[in-house]
Amino acid sequence: CLAHPDRPPSPVNVTVTQLKANSATVSWDVPEGDVVIGYAILQQRQDGQMQRFIREVNTTNRACVLWDLAEDADYIIQVQSIGLYGESQASKRVHFRTLKETDRLPSNSSNQGDITMEGLDKDRQLQTGEIIIIVAVLVMWAAVIALFCRQYDIIKDNDSNNNKEKTKPSSEHSTPERPSGGLLRSK
């Protein structure tokens, strides 16, 4: 099967690590020299009960945490590279089985370079940053709306004052303000 010349090549060295009862981390490599702007992962339970498609663009990550997996279940995953002109062919299928809740990783396993933890920390920072940006934008919009309402009330009040002056009754029908009718001249 020949790949389209502008599309990136399929990911290689697809591996599953950090296996747990309800999660796992999939990682892969991309051949050098190709522009890759994202990835797509097809995750499917081998019994066919569940299928998930994860698509991430504008990222240089070469790993993804798979979450909400069934305990002690078999899965198949395939990864595709996303380039500027389309997606690659899917990688070779990789089979893995999640652990039972009672299974534990060996105590001599090292967490150094733990892709799951590094990826989650980056995601948490990104989410916190996004929340801060969203809150700041909402506060600014609230301030703009409050300023607009204040200006609208000032304009409305000025308009209603101008209308009252225009509709003031004529002087012949009004009560004089000064009983003498004006200033007295001295002789």
Secondary structure, 3 states (H helix, E strand, C coil): CCCCCCCCCCCEEEEEECCCCCCEEEEEECCCCCCCCEEEEEEEECCCCCEEEEEEECCCCCEEEECCCCCCCEEEEEEEEEECCEECCCCCCEEEECCCCCCCCCCCCCCCCCHHHHHHHHHHHHHHHHHHHHHHHHHHHHHHHHHHHHHHHHHHHHHHHHHHHHCCCCCCCCCCCCCCCCCCCCC
